[in-house]
């Protein structure tokens, strides 16, 4: 789809490289540039079970795919010249350098665009282009409200188990680069676009942000529960000792659930008639539903509710997730530096 594009990926860790992988999966030629001595640090972020001598890790593999790998020290005169030669006919450059590094390395926007006026420069930073703070996803989750909302009343603040802020920022940068490429078809000119992890995080607060801005509601840690909908996120144990959960987003869903569980009397109970009532009385509602679900088998109950289009799902671990053929079809494999690597595709639109 994008086979005519040449992408230089000079970024590291997760957000930037995932953007490079996205374009690689769509057919672009992607060249990843790493420092000869200080390679992408995620090559060393290994599980205890991984080969300590291998040049790649599972973490590195998750966001590097179908790339060419070269090493250049941009402080070295000859390597800098090689880098600028790559820029001459490149379509996109992806970076996540620290504030001021573009000056130190002599690769400011004006220099790059003077070399290649059609170049799209996509940059990721932590807190804004002029902020010198080192940015890690964990710290962004802490400082933008995500950790304060995540967890249970007893757990304390909890980070999400994936680098969600990095992933969100990467999606924003993909959109910015694609828009810049589209604009270039009309103007013939390149430009610089940038995304900060901080802005990406804040823009993703969505309903929680509006709950505060409009209702002065500061979200508390309520586990998987939804502050505006019930039952939504409560966990229920079946007769098989599996855990399932519901996303009952309408009165119609609730009616179908009650009829399936043979608790139709709840439909006439003022505590549960409307969604707002169910949110107020969700603890009592959970107990009533749990009593019924404990007598039902997982497969039978899920099959029945899914046939009625009631949003329900079993809580699965990753081994169970990747047993599914649909999940297997999204796995991409590749040999990198002699290591067989696997990752989930970054391109899922049809």
C-alpha positions, 0 to 999 in steps of 0.5 A, spaced: 500 500 500 505 504 501 511 501 497 513 507 494 515 511 501 521 511 505 521 512 512 527 513 517 526 511 524 531 514 528 527 513 534 527 508 540 523 505 546 516 504 544 512 510 541 516 512 535 518 505 533 511 502 533 510 508 528 515 505 524 512 498 524 506 501 522 508 504 516 513 497 514 507 493 515 503 497 510 509 496 505 514 502 506 521 501 506 523 503 513 530 503 516 531 503 523 537 507 525 541 506 532 547 508 535 553 503 534 554 503 542 548 505 545 542 501 541 535 501 542 535 500 550 529 495 549 533 490 546 536 489 553 529 489 556 528 482 557 524 477 561 528 472 566 526 467 561 529 470 555 536 469 552 541 474 555 546 474 550 541 475 544 541 482 541 533 482 541 528 482 546 520 480 546 519 487 548 524 490 542 520 485 537 513 487 539 514 494 536 520 493 531 518 489 524 520 488 517 525 494 518 532 494 515 537 496 521 543 500 521 548 503 526 550 511 526 553 515 531 550 522 529 556 526 532 561 522 528 562 527 521 562 521 516 556 518 520 552 524 520 554 525 512 551 518 511 545 520 515 543 526 511 544 522 505 539 517 507 534 524 508 535 526 501 530 521 498 526 520 504 519 521 505 518 521 513 523 521 519 521 519 526 524 521 532 524 522 539 530 525 541 531 529 548 530 536 548 536 540 545 539 533 542 537 536 535 541 542 536 547 537 538 546 532 533 546 538 527 539 535 525 534 541 526 528 541 522 531 547 518 537 543 516 533 537 514 528 541 510 533 544 507 536 537 505 529 535 503 524 540 502 519 534 501 521 531 508 515 529 513 518 530 520 514 526 525 517 527 533 515 525 539 516 528 546 514 527 553 511 534 555 512 539 549 518 540 545 521 545 549 521 541 556 527 537 558 524 532 562 525 525 561 519 522 559 517 514 561 510 512 560 509 510 568 510 517 570 505 520 565 500 515 567 502 517 574 501 525 572 495 525 568 490 521 572 490 514 569 494 511 576 489 515 580 483 512 577 486 505 576 485 499 581 481 498 587 479 501 593 484 497 597 490 496 592 492 504 591 494 507 585 495 502 579 499 503 572 496 499 566 500 493 564 502 496 558 505 502 556 498 505 554 500 513 553 506 511 549 501 507 544 496 513 544 501 518 542 504 513 537 497 513 534 496 521 534 503 521 530 501 516 525 495 520 524 499 527 524 504 524 519 498 521 514 495 528 514 502 531 512 503 526 507 496 528 504 497 535 504 504 534 501 500 531 495 497 538 494 503 543 496 509 538 494 512 541 501 514 537 507 513 539 514 514 537 522 509 535 526 510 533 533 506 529 539 507 530 546 506 524 551 502 529 556 498 531 551 496 524 548 494 522 555 490 528 557 486 528 550 484 520 552 481 522 558 474 522 554 468 521 559 472 521 565 475 528 563 468 531 562 465 527 568 470 532 572 470 538 567 462 538 567 460 535 574 466 536 578 467 529 579 474 526 581 474 519 579 475 514 585 479 507 584 473 502 583 476 497 579 473 495 573 467 498 574 464 504 570 462 510 574 456 511 569 453 504 568 451 498 572 452 492 571 458 494 568 465 491 570 463 487 576 466 480 576 461 474 576 463 467 578 460 461 574 459 454 576 465 452 572 469 457 577 470 462 571 470 469 571 465 473 567 463 480 566 458 484 563 457 491 559 450 492 560 449 499 557 441 499 556 435 498 559 434 493 553 440 489 555 438 489 562 431 486 561 434 480 557 439 479 562 434 479 567 430 474 563 435 469 562 437 469 569 430 468 571 430 474 575 424 478 572 422 481 578 428 486 578 425 490 572 419 492 577 424 494 582 425 501 583 432 500 585 434 497 578 429 500 573 433 505 570 441 505 569 442 511 574 438 507 579 442 501 578 449 505 579 446 507 585 444 500 588 450 496 584 452 493 590 446 490 592 445 488 584 451 485 584 449 480 589 443 478 586 446 477 580 452 473 583 447 468 586 444 466 579 450 466 575 454 461 580 448 456 578 450 456 571 455 454 566 460 458 563 459 456 556 451 455 556 450 462 559 455 466 554 452 462 549 445 464 551 447 471 552 451 472 546 445 470 542 441 475 545 446 480 543 448 482 551 455 484 552 458 479 556 465 476 556 469 471 560 476 474 563 481 470 559 489 470 560 493 471 554 494 463 553 487 463 552 487 469 548 492 466 543 488 459 543 483 463 539 484 462 531 482 470 530 488 472 535 492 467 531 491 470 525 493 477 527 500 474 529 506 476 525 513 473 525 520 474 523 527 473 524 531 478 527 539 478 528 538 470 528 532 470 533 525 468 531 520 474 533 513 474 534 508 480 535 501 482 534 500 486 528 499 494 528 495 494 522 488 491 523 483 495 519 480 491 513 
